[in-house]
């Protein structure tokens, strides 16, 4: 079973971190976002990958080829024309009668994927959201999808497409994506996968819906930290560190140096990072980052970044009050 993973985006909402690191390789809870996704797919029965890359794509290719020993196809997307166009390019590695899965490269999904890929009909993963206007939205009748629209101003439901798609074959999807691409039909300035799916639906193709309870967005700083907290709740196993106070859940790389600090809860520290005399809470410290004499909360430090606080001395009277905040 093949899986298509589109990872060509530039990650504008996660700058400055994505100036030098592609979004899928941002690390949390001990490994990059992309590794969380691929590891879950392999555990579910996926045995071949098709990655659509663009921005900093060489780094993504090097990472997956060094980490995984299953067949990996790399497709270059020179023009960022939307998810539909990315999938259209990937279909060059899939036969018309071949089943396959699509999993987005910036969304971690916890679901029974093995059950989804054993289906005899097309399946779209959906999740209930409060404001669906920035997503593809589906209309449901029971577990059947009867309509869908990309980023509607007036959504007909709160069921958002969760970034997981299964197709029993590629023939009709290829036809619709080819029509959209050759005729340059766009929604919100892009060739949309949702538009192709809607056309398939109108042509008589049937889609079932699979409700995704574990759906974790990694597209911007706030959601990245929220996803990080969830993953650490399951994988943060560090409870003690000599000379430090650890408040679980916490992940600390074996190659990191941490001295005289209070770490946690919800902190990841990457390899070769150096932390001295710091208090860290709800934060991601990436590989090679250096932190000295500071207090950080709700923060993300990119690879090889550094931050040092300013030592100070205070003498306060009985009713004095000082509030300090680092951002």
ChimeraX attribute file (.defattr): number of C-alpha atoms within 10 A of each C-alpha:
attribute: neighborCount
match mode: 1-to-1
recipient: residues
	/A:1	14
	/A:2	20
	/A:3	26
	/A:4	25
	/A:5	25
	/A:6	25
	/A:7	28
	/A:8	27
	/A:9	21
	/A:10	17
	/A:11	21
	/A:12	13
	/A:13	12
	/A:14	18
	/A:15	15
	/A:16	12
	/A:17	20
	/A:18	19
	/A:19	15
	/A:20	13
	/A:21	21
	/A:22	23
	/A:23	30
	/A:24	25
	/A:25	19
	/A:26	23
	/A:27	25
	/A:28	26
	/A:29	28
	/A:30	23
	/A:31	14
	/A:32	15
	/A:33	23
	/A:34	24
	/A:35	21
	/A:36	20
	/A:37	20
	/A:38	20
	/A:39	12
	/A:40	18
	/A:41	22
	/A:42	18
	/A:43	11
	/A:44	17
	/A:45	16
	/A:46	20
	/A:47	15
	/A:48	18
	/A:49	25
	/A:50	22
	/A:51	26
	/A:52	26
	/A:53	23
	/A:54	21
	/A:55	22
	/A:56	18
	/A:57	21
	/A:58	13
	/A:59	14
	/A:60	23
	/A:61	17
	/A:62	10
	/A:63	15
	/A:64	18
	/A:65	13
	/A:66	8
	/A:67	9
	/A:68	14
	/A:69	10
	/A:70	13
	/A:71	11
	/A:72	17
	/A:73	16
	/A:74	18
	/A:75	23
	/A:76	18
	/A:77	23
	/A:78	12
	/A:79	10
	/A:80	15
	/A:81	16
	/A:82	20
	/A:83	19
	/A:84	25
	/A:85	21
	/A:86	29
	/A:87	24
	/A:88	19
	/A:89	16
	/A:90	23
	/A:91	20
	/A:92	12
	/A:93	14
	/A:94	18
	/A:95	13
	/A:96	16
	/A:97	12
	/A:98	13
	/A:99	22
	/A:100	23
	/A:101	24
	/A:102	19
	/A:103	22
	/A:104	20
	/A:105	27
	/A:106	25
	/A:107	22
	/A:108	25
	/A:109	23
	/A:110	13
	/A:111	18
	/A:112	13
	/A:113	21
	/A:114	14
	/A:115	11
	/A:116	22
	/A:117	22
	/A:118	12
	/A:119	14
	/A:120	13
	/A:121	17
	/A:122	20
	/A:123	23
	/A:124	26
	/A:125	24
	/A:126	24
	/A:127	20
	/A:128	17
	/A:129	15
	/A:130	9
	/A:131	12
	/A:132	23
	/A:133	18
	/A:134	12
	/A:135	20
	/A:136	22
	/A:137	27
	/A:138	26
	/A:139	19
	/A:140	16
	/A:141	10
	/A:142	9
	/A:143	13
	/A:144	16
	/A:145	18
	/A:146	16
	/A:147	17
	/A:148	24
	/A:149	22
	/A:150	22
	/A:151	17
	/A:152	15
	/A:153	10
	/A:154	8
	/A:155	21
	/A:156	15
	/A:157	17
	/A:158	18
	/A:159	24
	/A:160	28
	/A:161	26
	/A:162	28
	/A:163	22
	/A:164	23
	/A:165	23
	/A:166	25
	/A:167	23
	/A:168	18
	/A:169	19
	/A:170	17
	/A:171	16
	/A:172	18
	/A:173	22
	/A:174	21
	/A:175	15
	/A:176	19
	/A:177	27
	/A:178	17
	/A:179	13
	/A:180	20
	/A:181	17
	/A:182	8
	/A:183	9
	/A:184	13
	/A:185	14
	/A:186	15
	/A:187	15
	/A:188	10
	/A:189	10
	/A:190	16
	/A:191	23
	/A:192	25
	/A:193	22
	/A:194	21
	/A:195	21
	/A:196	21
	/A:197	23
	/A:198	19
	/A:199	18
	/A:200	18
	/A:201	16
	/A:202	12
	/A:203	10
	/A:204	8
	/A:205	14
	/A:206	15
	/A:207	21
	/A:208	21
	/A:209	23
	/A:210	22
	/A:211	18
	/A:212	19
	/A:213	14
	/A:214	12
	/A:215	20
	/A:216	19
	/A:217	19
	/A:218	23
	/A:219	17
	/A:220	15
	/A:221	17
	/A:222	14
	/A:223	13
	/A:224	22
	/A:225	22
	/A:226	16
	/A:227	21
	/A:228	24
	/A:229	24
	/A:230	16
	/A:231	19
	/A:232	21
	/A:233	16
	/A:234	10
	/A:235	14
	/A:236	21
	/A:237	13
	/A:238	14
	/A:239	15
	/A:240	13
	/A:241	15
	/A:242	10
	/A:243	11
	/A:244	17
	/A:245	16
	/A:246	19
	/A:247	17
	/A:248	18
	/A:249	24
	/A:250	27
	/A:251	24
	/A:252	23
	/A:253	19
	/A:254	11
	/A:255	14
	/A:256	18
	/A:257	16
	/A:258	22
	/A:259	17
	/A:260	16
	/A:261	22
	/A:262	21
	/A:263	29
	/A:264	21
	/A:265	21
	/A:266	27
	/A:267	30
	/A:268	30
	/A:269	31
	/A:270	26
	/A:271	19
	/A:272	18
	/A:273	24
	/A:274	21
	/A:275	26
	/A:276	18
	/A:277	18
	/A:278	20
	/A:279	20
	/A:280	27
	/A:281	19
	/A:282	21
	/A:283	24
	/A:284	28
	/A:285	28
	/A:286	25
	/A:287	22
	/A:288	20
	/A:289	21
	/A:290	21
	/A:291	24
	/A:292	18
	/A:293	17
	/A:294	18
	/A:295	19
	/A:296	19
	/A:297	18
	/A:298	16
	/A:299	18
	/A:300	19
	/A:301	20
	/A:302	23
	/A:303	21
	/A:304	14
	/A:305	15
	/A:306	16
	/A:307	14
	/A:308	14
	/A:309	14
	/A:310	8
	/A:311	7
	/A:312	5
	/A:313	5
	/A:314	6
	/A:315	5
	/A:316	9
	/A:317	7
	/A:318	5
	/A:319	5
	/A:320	7
	/A:321	7
	/A:322	6
	/A:323	4
	/A:324	5
	/A:325	7
	/A:326	9
	/A:327	7
